[in-house]
Amino acid sequence: MKLEPFKEVLKRQIPIDIGKPISMITYHLDHPKNCGDPWIGAYSKYGFWYKFSFGTNNDYEKVVARAYESDSYKLDYNSLNVWQTIPSCDYRFIIAKNQSDEPVGSIVIAYCHDVTVIGVYYVIEEYRHSGIGSKLFDEALRNVNQRQTVIFHSMSHLANKCHRFGLVTAFSQQWKFATYEISNPSAFPTLQNEKFTIIRFSNLSEVELIALLKYDSNVTHLKRNVWLKEWLKQTNYNTYVAFQQDEVIGYGCSRETAGGYVLPILVGPLYADNFEVASALLYAILEKYYNPDDDYDWDPDIFAIYRRNVYFVVPDENIQMIELMKKLKGETGILRKERLCYITQTTNTLPNVDFSKIFSVSDMHMSVI
């Protein structure tokens, strides 16, 4: 068989015109544009049909999975259930669906005392820039009391678009948070520090629990005792509290979030009085993943900490946390900072948080800090 000359094949390759962009095929949807009531059925400015409804747990799980696949959001499937169990807080989970009844966008509004948190703000890639996200945001803000402070931790590429909703960027660098990933950390044993008493959250006495809630209140200046107790006692949370002479000096938590067969580990909150306490807490909350005696060449432990990816959402100015992550990374681990960060937006004055004690935050999607 005689092959076609290479020069003839090359002529048909894209781009046909060297130095010019590849020509794109333009599609035009012959539908109405930017009209309709989203709660009945509406069209986006590009002609996509969508409809709002109050989301279910099943809808939330779909959003969590999709958000991880497309944007690597670190959400866990149980967060919505926690909000449902907190009597002092109220929430609304709004979902936008297409004609196939599949979620194309979402937003959660959590009302707790004088603070309203907006999170789980997500639109799938195919529907972005069509106005659906703006409609979701407008709907989220519709029932907010003017006396409440609205807080939204926006991704950095969205920060300059939030002013249209009455939100103002927190210009303090303290309210800017970066996501770090440590792959295959190799120096986990070096974190251990036996100077402090470390107690598992589920084993706390009533007096110790009250001391923990007081510590959190002193650090965050937030009224969130009921929320914090429910948040930290989740079955998939690994929470420990550090004591010195019966005084709480820090607490930390790790959990596995959505994402693949071997799940990512997210550390946070991690609040501590100093570097040594933070190191001891980090050892305690990750120790369950360190079992070298059960790791064999013929049967490797794929869930071992030194084969996992560990994530932290860190206040931008916390230099101590950078050193702590380097300590955990060791010689062979890899520390990486994600390009996009979180920048807090608000309608009012933000809480007077003691950032010197915040090494890693709890959650950027459904909590203040």
C-alpha positions as CSV (number, residue, x, y, z in Angstrom):
1,M,0.0,0.0,0.0
2,K,1.4,3.4,-1.0
3,L,1.2,6.0,1.6
4,E,0.1,9.5,0.9
5,P,3.0,12.0,0.7
6,F,3.7,13.6,4.1
7,K,3.5,17.2,2.6
8,E,-0.1,16.5,1.5
9,V,-1.1,15.3,5.0
10,L,0.6,18.3,6.6
11,K,-1.5,20.7,4.5
12,R,-4.7,19.4,6.1
13,Q,-3.5,19.8,9.7
14,I,-4.9,22.5,12.0
15,P,-4.0,25.4,12.0
16,I,-4.2,25.7,8.2
17,D,-2.9,29.2,8.4
18,I,0.4,29.2,10.4
19,G,0.4,31.9,13.2
20,K,-3.3,32.4,13.1
21,P,-5.7,31.0,15.8
22,I,-7.8,27.9,15.1
23,S,-11.1,28.9,13.7
24,M,-14.0,28.1,16.0
25,I,-17.4,26.9,15.1
26,T,-20.1,29.3,16.4
27,Y,-23.3,27.9,17.6
28,H,-26.4,30.0,18.1
29,L,-29.3,28.8,20.2
30,D,-32.6,30.0,18.7
31,H,-34.2,30.4,22.2
32,P,-35.4,33.4,24.2
33,K,-32.6,35.1,26.0
34,N,-32.3,36.4,29.6
35,C,-36.0,36.2,30.5
36,G,-38.4,34.3,32.7
37,D,-38.9,33.5,36.4
38,P,-36.1,31.1,37.6
39,W,-38.5,29.5,40.1
40,I,-40.9,28.6,37.2
41,G,-38.4,28.3,34.4
42,A,-36.1,30.9,32.7
43,Y,-33.6,31.3,30.0
44,S,-30.1,32.6,30.5
45,K,-28.5,35.3,28.4
46,Y,-27.1,32.6,26.1
47,G,-30.5,30.7,25.8
48,F,-29.9,28.0,28.4
49,W,-33.1,26.9,30.1
50,Y,-32.9,26.5,33.9
51,K,-35.1,26.3,36.9
52,F,-34.5,27.0,40.6
53,S,-35.6,24.7,43.4
54,F,-34.7,23.9,47.0
55,G,-32.0,21.3,46.9
56,T,-32.0,17.9,48.5
57,N,-29.2,15.9,50.0
58,N,-29.0,14.0,46.8
59,D,-28.6,17.3,44.9
60,Y,-25.9,18.4,47.3
61,E,-23.9,15.1,46.8
62,K,-24.0,15.7,43.0
63,V,-22.7,19.2,43.4
64,V,-19.9,18.1,45.7
65,A,-18.8,15.4,43.3
66,R,-19.0,17.7,40.2
67,A,-17.2,20.6,42.0
68,Y,-14.3,18.3,42.9
69,E,-14.0,16.9,39.4
70,S,-14.0,20.3,37.6
71,D,-12.5,22.7,40.2
72,S,-11.0,20.5,43.0
73,Y,-13.2,22.0,45.6
74,K,-12.7,20.3,49.0
75,L,-16.2,19.6,50.2
76,D,-17.5,16.6,52.1
77,Y,-20.9,14.9,51.6
78,N,-22.1,15.4,55.2
79,S,-21.8,19.1,55.6
80,L,-25.4,19.9,54.6
81,N,-26.7,17.3,57.1
82,V,-24.9,19.1,59.9
83,W,-26.6,22.4,59.1
84,Q,-29.9,20.6,59.2
85,T,-29.3,19.5,62.8
86,I,-28.4,22.9,64.2
87,P,-31.5,24.5,65.8
88,S,-30.0,27.9,66.3
89,C,-29.1,28.2,62.6
90,D,-31.2,28.3,59.4
91,Y,-30.1,27.6,55.9
92,R,-31.4,27.6,52.3
93,F,-29.9,25.4,49.6
94,I,-30.9,26.6,46.2
95,I,-30.1,24.5,43.1
96,A,-30.4,25.4,39.4
97,K,-31.4,22.5,37.2
98,N,-31.6,22.0,33.4
99,Q,-34.3,20.3,31.4
100,S,-32.8,16.9,32.2
101,D,-33.2,17.7,35.9
102,E,-29.4,17.7,36.4
103,P,-27.8,20.4,38.7
104,V,-26.1,23.2,36.8
105,G,-25.5,25.5,39.7
106,S,-25.9,25.9,43.4
107,I,-25.6,28.2,46.4
108,V,-26.1,27.8,50.2
109,I,-27.1,30.6,52.5
110,A,-26.6,29.9,56.2
111,Y,-28.1,32.2,58.8
112,C,-26.6,32.0,62.3
113,H,-27.3,34.8,64.8
114,D,-26.1,38.1,63.3
115,V,-24.0,36.5,60.6
116,T,-25.0,35.1,57.2
117,V,-22.6,32.9,55.3
118,I,-22.8,32.3,51.6
119,G,-21.1,29.3,50.2
120,V,-21.2,26.2,47.9
121,Y,-21.5,28.8,45.1
122,Y,-20.9,26.8,42.0
123,V,-21.9,26.7,38.3
124,I,-20.8,23.9,36.0
125,E,-18.3,24.9,33.4
126,E,-20.7,24.6,30.4
127,Y,-23.1,27.1,31.9
128,R,-20.7,29.8,33.2
129,H,-20.9,33.4,32.2
130,S,-24.5,33.0,31.2
131,G,-26.0,34.9,34.1
132,I,-27.2,31.8,36.1
133,G,-24.6,32.5,38.9
134,S,-25.8,36.1,39.3
135,K,-29.4,35.0,39.5
136,L,-28.4,32.5,42.3
137,F,-26.6,35.2,44.2
138,D,-29.5,37.6,43.9
139,E,-31.8,35.0,45.2
140,A,-29.4,34.2,48.1
141,L,-29.4,37.8,49.2
142,R,-33.2,38.4,48.8
143,N,-34.2,37.5,52.4
144,V,-31.1,38.7,54.3
145,N,-31.8,41.0,57.2
146,Q,-30.0,44.3,56.9
147,R,-28.7,44.0,60.4
148,Q,-26.9,40.8,59.5
149,T,-23.4,40.7,58.3
150,V,-23.0,38.8,55.0
151,I,-19.8,36.9,54.5
152,F,-18.7,35.3,51.3
153,H,-15.3,33.7,50.8
154,S,-14.9,34.3,47.0
155,M,-12.3,32.7,44.8
156,S,-9.8,35.3,43.8
157,H,-10.9,35.4,40.1
158,L,-14.4,36.3,41.2
159,A,-13.4,38.9,43.8
160,N,-13.7,42.0,41.5
161,K,-17.3,40.9,40.5
162,C,-18.8,40.8,44.0
163,H,-19.3,44.6,44.4
164,R,-22.5,44.4,42.2
165,F,-24.1,42.4,45.0
166,G,-23.3,45.0,47.7
167,L,-20.2,43.1,49.0
168,V,-17.0,44.8,49.8
169,T,-13.5,43.2,49.6
170,A,-11.8,42.8,52.9
171,F,-8.5,44.6,52.1
172,S,-6.7,43.2,55.1
173,Q,-4.3,40.5,54.0
174,Q,-5.5,38.6,57.1
175,W,-8.7,37.8,55.3
176,K,-6.9,36.2,52.3
177,F,-6.5,32.4,52.4
178,A,-4.3,30.2,50.3
179,T,-4.7,26.5,49.7
180,Y,-1.6,24.3,50.1
181,E,-1.2,20.6,49.1
182,I,1.4,18.3,50.6
183,S,1.9,15.1,48.5
184,N,3.5,12.1,50.2
185,P,4.7,13.8,53.4
186,S,7.7,12.0,54.7
187,A,8.4,13.5,58.1
188,F,5.2,12.9,60.0
189,P,6.9,11.4,63.1
190,T,8.8,14.6,63.7
191,L,5.6,16.4,64.6
192,Q,5.1,14.6,67.9
193,N,5.5,16.7,71.1
194,E,4.6,15.0,74.4
195,K,4.8,18.2,76.5
196,F,1.1,18.8,76.1
197,T,-2.0,16.7,77.0
198,I,-4.0,15.9,73.8
199,I,-7.6,14.6,74.2
200,R,-9.9,13.3,71.6
201,F,-13.1,15.5,71.2
202,S,-15.4,12.6,71.9
203,N,-13.6,11.9,75.2
204,L,-13.9,15.5,76.6
205,S,-15.7,16.0,79.9
206,E,-18.4,18.7,80.2
207,V,-15.9,21.1,81.8
208,E,-13.3,20.5,79.1
209,L,-16.0,21.0,76.4
210,I,-17.0,24.4,77.9
211,A,-13.3,25.3,78.0
212,L,-12.9,24.4,74.3
213,L,-16.0,26.6,73.4
214,K,-14.6,29.5,75.4
215,Y,-11.2,29.1,73.6
216,D,-12.9,29.2,70.2
217,S,-14.9,32.2,71.2
218,N,-11.8,34.1,72.3
219,V,-10.0,33.4,69.0
220,T,-12.9,34.0,66.6
221,H,-15.2,36.4,68.6
222,L,-18.1,34.5,67.1
223,K,-21.3,33.2,68.8
224,R,-21.1,29.7,67.5
225,N,-21.1,27.2,70.4
226,V,-24.0,25.1,69.1
227,W,-22.7,25.1,65.6
228,L,-19.1,24.2,66.7
229,K,-20.2,21.2,68.8
230,E,-22.2,19.8,65.9
231,W,-19.5,20.5,63.4
232,L,-16.7,18.9,65.3
233,K,-18.5,15.7,66.4
234,Q,-19.2,14.5,62.9
235,T,-18.2,10.8,62.5
236,N,-15.8,11.5,59.6
237,Y,-14.0,14.2,61.6
238,N,-10.9,13.5,63.6
239,T,-10.8,16.2,66.3
240,Y,-8.4,16.6,69.2
241,V,-7.9,19.3,71.9
242,A,-4.6,20.4,73.5
243,F,-4.4,21.2,77.2
244,Q,-1.7,22.5,79.4
245,Q,-2.4,22.7,83.2
246,D,-6.1,22.2,82.5
247,E,-6.2,25.2,80.1
248,V,-7.1,24.8,76.4
249,I,-4.2,25.9,74.3
250,G,-5.5,24.8,70.9
251,Y,-7.6,22.3,68.9
252,G,-7.4,20.7,65.5
253,C,-9.4,18.6,63.1
254,S,-8.8,16.5,60.0
255,R,-11.3,14.9,57.6
256,E,-11.5,13.1,54.3
257,T,-13.3,15.1,51.6
258,A,-14.8,14.1,48.2
259,G,-12.3,13.1,45.5
260,G,-11.3,9.7,44.2
261,Y,-10.8,6.2,45.7
262,V,-8.1,7.4,48.1
263,L,-9.7,10.5,49.5
264,P,-7.9,13.8,50.1
265,I,-7.3,14.8,53.7
266,L,-8.3,18.3,54.7
267,V,-6.8,19.8,57.9
268,G,-8.8,22.5,59.6
269,P,-9.7,24.1,61.8
270,L,-6.2,24.1,63.4
271,Y,-6.1,26.8,66.1
272,A,-3.2,26.9,68.5
273,D,-1.4,29.2,70.9
274,N,2.0,28.6,69.2
275,F,4.0,26.5,66.7
276,E,4.7,23.7,69.2
277,V,1.1,23.2,70.1
278,A,0.1,23.3,66.4
279,S,2.7,20.6,65.6
280,A,1.5,18.4,68.4
281,L,-2.1,18.7,67.3
282,L,-1.3,18.0,63.7
283,Y,0.4,14.8,64.8
284,A,-2.6,13.7,66.8
285,I,-5.2,14.4,64.0
286,L,-3.1,12.6,61.4
287,E,-1.8,9.7,63.5
288,K,-4.7,7.3,62.4
289,Y,-3.1,7.3,58.9
290,Y,0.3,6.3,60.1
291,N,0.7,2.5,60.6
292,P,4.1,1.5,59.2
293,D,3.9,-1.9,61.0
294,D,0.9,-2.8,58.8
295,D,2.6,-1.7,55.5
296,Y,4.2,-4.4,53.5
297,D,5.9,-4.5,50.1
298,W,3.5,-7.2,48.9
299,D,0.5,-5.4,50.4
300,P,1.2,-1.6,50.6
301,D,-1.0,0.6,52.7
302,I,-2.4,3.0,50.1
303,F,-4.1,5.0,52.9
304,A,-0.9,5.7,54.8
305,I,-0.1,9.4,55.4
306,Y,3.1,9.2,53.5
307,R,1.2,8.1,50.3
308,R,-1.6,10.7,50.7
309,N,-2.4,14.3,49.7
310,V,-3.0,16.6,52.6
311,Y,-4.6,20.0,52.2
312,F,-4.6,23.1,54.3
313,V,-6.4,26.5,53.8
314,V,-4.1,28.9,55.5
315,P,-4.4,32.7,56.3
316,D,-2.0,34.4,54.0
317,E,0.1,36.0,56.8
318,N,0.6,32.9,58.9
319,I,4.3,32.3,58.3
320,Q,4.4,29.8,61.2
321,M,2.1,27.5,59.3
322,I,4.4,27.5,56.3
323,E,7.2,26.3,58.5
324,L,4.9,23.6,60.0
325,M,3.9,22.3,56.5
326,K,7.6,22.2,55.5
327,K,8.3,20.2,58.7
328,L,5.5,17.7,57.8
329,K,6.7,17.6,54.1
330,G,10.1,16.3,55.0
331,E,12.9,15.7,52.4
332,T,10.9,13.7,49.8
333,G,7.4,15.2,50.1
334,I,6.1,17.9,47.8
335,L,4.6,21.2,49.0
336,R,2.5,23.1,46.4
337,K,0.5,26.3,46.7
338,E,-2.6,26.5,44.5
339,R,-2.8,29.4,42.1
340,L,-6.3,30.7,43.1
341,C,-6.9,31.8,46.7
342,Y,-9.9,32.9,48.8
343,I,-10.6,36.6,49.4
344,T,-13.3,37.4,51.9
345,Q,-16.2,39.7,50.9
346,T,-18.6,41.3,53.3
347,T,-21.4,43.8,53.8
348,N,-20.2,45.0,57.2
349,T,-17.4,44.9,59.7
350,L,-15.7,41.5,59.9
351,P,-15.2,39.7,63.3
352,N,-12.1,40.7,65.2
353,V,-10.4,37.3,64.7
354,D,-7.1,36.5,66.4
355,F,-5.2,35.3,63.3
356,S,-2.0,34.7,65.2
357,K,-3.7,31.5,66.6
358,I,-5.3,30.4,63.3
359,F,-2.9,28.0,61.5
360,S,-5.6,26.5,59.2
361,V,-9.2,27.4,58.8
362,S,-12.3,25.2,59.1
363,D,-14.1,25.5,55.8
364,M,-14.4,28.2,53.2
365,H,-17.8,27.1,51.9
366,M,-20.0,26.9,55.0
367,S,-18.3,28.7,57.9
368,V,-16.9,32.1,58.8
369,I,-13.4,31.0,59.6
